[in-house]
Amino acid sequence: MGYSQGHVCIAKLLLERKEVNPDTPDTKHSRTPLSWVPQNGHEGIVKLLLGRKEVNPDTPDIQYGRTPLSLSAENGCEGMVKLLLGREEVNPDTPDTHFGQTPLSCAAGNGHEGIVNLLLGRKDVNPNSSSKSGETPLTLATIKGHHRIAKLLQA
């Protein structure tokens, strides 16, 4: 059994317990389990969590107001982005409360072309949204040298 599969097995065991609430935020960062998964790339755990009715896939963390979608976009977790975009309760254009960056800005600034394409393919994503400091997804892609993404955003 691989490392990732081991985590899925442990998550299954925990989710079988009645006293475990899979949408409870941690006390240090106020992030739910679903918002931690994108940093570790465990798509199987995302599927398990999204299968639970008590899990809100659009819950932002308290510290920065980042949703699981924005964290997945930032970390380049394309599979997780697809899963989250498949949920109607997920707003694909929600800016975080700290910087005001949308998931598209996060993906563009970090060079995740596949995720940029997914988000640009939606009518409910504004490609010209600007952060609190005035940076658009195009600005972030250009500043960070992601020329192919900049071309996509200019189309």
C-alpha positions as CSV (number, residue, x, y, z in Angstrom):
1,M,0.0,0.0,0.0
2,G,1.4,3.4,-1.0
3,Y,1.8,6.4,1.2
4,S,-1.2,8.2,-0.3
5,Q,-3.4,5.1,-0.1
6,G,-2.5,4.7,3.5
7,H,-3.9,8.2,4.2
8,V,-7.1,7.3,2.5
9,C,-7.5,4.2,4.7
10,I,-6.9,6.3,7.8
11,A,-9.4,8.9,6.6
12,K,-12.0,6.2,6.0
13,L,-11.5,4.8,9.5
14,L,-12.0,8.2,11.0
15,L,-15.0,9.1,8.9
16,E,-16.7,5.8,10.1
17,R,-16.8,7.2,13.6
18,K,-20.0,9.0,14.6
19,E,-18.2,11.5,16.8
20,V,-15.9,12.7,14.0
21,N,-17.2,15.8,12.2
22,P,-15.4,16.0,8.9
23,D,-16.1,19.8,8.6
24,T,-14.6,20.9,11.9
25,P,-11.9,23.5,11.5
26,D,-8.6,23.1,13.4
27,T,-7.9,25.5,16.3
28,K,-4.7,26.9,15.0
29,H,-5.5,28.0,11.4
30,S,-9.3,27.5,11.3
31,R,-9.1,25.3,8.3
32,T,-11.3,22.4,7.6
33,P,-9.8,19.0,6.6
34,L,-10.9,19.7,3.0
35,S,-8.9,22.9,2.9
36,W,-5.7,21.1,4.1
37,V,-5.9,18.3,1.4
38,P,-4.7,20.4,-1.6
39,Q,-1.3,21.0,0.1
40,N,-0.8,17.3,0.3
41,G,-2.3,16.1,-3.0
42,H,-4.6,13.4,-1.7
43,E,-7.4,13.4,-4.2
44,G,-8.9,10.2,-2.7
45,I,-9.5,12.0,0.6
46,V,-11.2,14.9,-1.3
47,K,-13.6,12.3,-2.8
48,L,-14.3,10.9,0.7
49,L,-14.9,14.3,2.2
50,L,-17.1,15.5,-0.6
51,G,-19.2,12.4,-0.2
52,R,-20.2,13.6,3.3
53,K,-23.3,15.8,3.5
54,E,-21.9,17.8,6.5
55,V,-18.9,19.0,4.5
56,N,-19.2,22.4,2.9
57,P,-16.8,22.5,0.0
58,D,-16.8,26.3,-0.1
59,T,-15.9,27.1,3.5
60,P,-13.1,29.7,3.7
61,D,-10.4,29.6,6.4
62,I,-10.7,32.3,9.0
63,Q,-7.1,33.5,8.8
64,Y,-7.0,34.4,5.1
65,G,-10.4,33.6,3.7
66,R,-9.1,31.0,1.3
67,T,-11.5,28.4,0.1
68,P,-10.5,24.8,-0.8
69,L,-10.8,25.8,-4.5
70,S,-8.4,28.7,-4.2
71,L,-5.9,26.5,-2.2
72,S,-6.2,23.8,-4.9
73,A,-5.7,26.3,-7.6
74,E,-2.7,27.8,-5.9
75,N,-1.1,24.4,-5.3
76,G,-1.7,23.1,-8.8
77,C,-4.1,20.3,-7.8
78,E,-6.0,20.1,-11.1
79,G,-7.9,16.9,-10.1
80,M,-9.1,18.6,-7.0
81,V,-10.1,21.7,-8.9
82,K,-12.2,19.6,-11.2
83,L,-13.9,17.8,-8.3
84,L,-14.6,21.1,-6.5
85,L,-15.9,22.8,-9.7
86,G,-18.3,19.9,-10.1
87,R,-20.1,21.0,-6.9
88,E,-22.8,23.7,-7.4
89,E,-22.2,25.2,-3.9
90,V,-18.6,26.1,-4.9
91,N,-18.2,29.7,-6.1
92,P,-15.3,29.6,-8.6
93,D,-14.7,33.3,-8.3
94,T,-14.5,34.0,-4.6
95,P,-11.6,36.2,-3.6
96,D,-9.7,35.5,-0.4
97,T,-10.1,38.1,2.3
98,H,-6.4,38.7,2.9
99,F,-5.1,39.6,-0.6
100,G,-8.4,39.6,-2.6
101,Q,-7.1,37.0,-5.0
102,T,-9.5,34.7,-6.8
103,P,-8.7,31.0,-7.7
104,L,-7.9,32.2,-11.2
105,S,-5.3,34.7,-9.8
106,C,-3.8,31.9,-7.6
107,A,-3.5,29.6,-10.6
108,A,-2.2,32.2,-13.0
109,G,0.4,33.5,-10.5
110,N,1.7,30.1,-9.8
111,G,1.9,28.9,-13.4
112,H,-0.8,26.3,-13.4
113,E,-2.0,26.4,-17.0
114,G,-4.4,23.5,-16.8
115,I,-6.3,25.1,-14.0
116,V,-6.3,28.5,-15.7
117,N,-7.9,26.8,-18.7
118,L,-10.5,25.1,-16.5
119,L,-11.4,28.4,-14.8
120,L,-11.4,30.4,-18.0
121,G,-13.9,27.9,-19.5
122,R,-16.5,29.0,-17.0
123,K,-18.9,31.9,-17.4
124,D,-19.0,32.6,-13.7
125,V,-15.3,33.5,-13.5
126,N,-14.1,37.1,-14.1
127,P,-10.7,37.0,-15.9
128,N,-10.2,40.7,-15.1
129,S,-10.8,40.6,-11.4
130,S,-8.2,42.5,-9.4
131,S,-6.8,41.9,-6.0
132,K,-6.7,44.4,-3.1
133,S,-3.3,45.6,-4.5
134,G,-4.8,46.0,-8.0
135,E,-3.2,42.9,-9.6
136,T,-5.2,41.0,-12.2
137,P,-4.5,37.3,-13.1
138,L,-2.8,38.7,-16.3
139,T,-0.6,41.0,-14.2
140,L,0.4,38.1,-11.9
141,A,1.1,35.7,-14.8
142,T,3.2,38.4,-16.5
143,I,5.2,39.4,-13.4
144,K,6.0,35.8,-12.7
145,G,7.0,35.0,-16.3
146,H,4.2,32.6,-17.1
147,H,4.0,33.7,-20.8
148,R,1.6,31.0,-22.0
149,I,-0.9,31.8,-19.3
150,A,-0.6,35.5,-20.1
151,K,-1.5,34.7,-23.7
152,L,-4.5,32.7,-22.6
153,L,-5.7,35.5,-20.4
154,Q,-5.3,38.0,-23.3
155,A,-7.4,35.9,-25.7
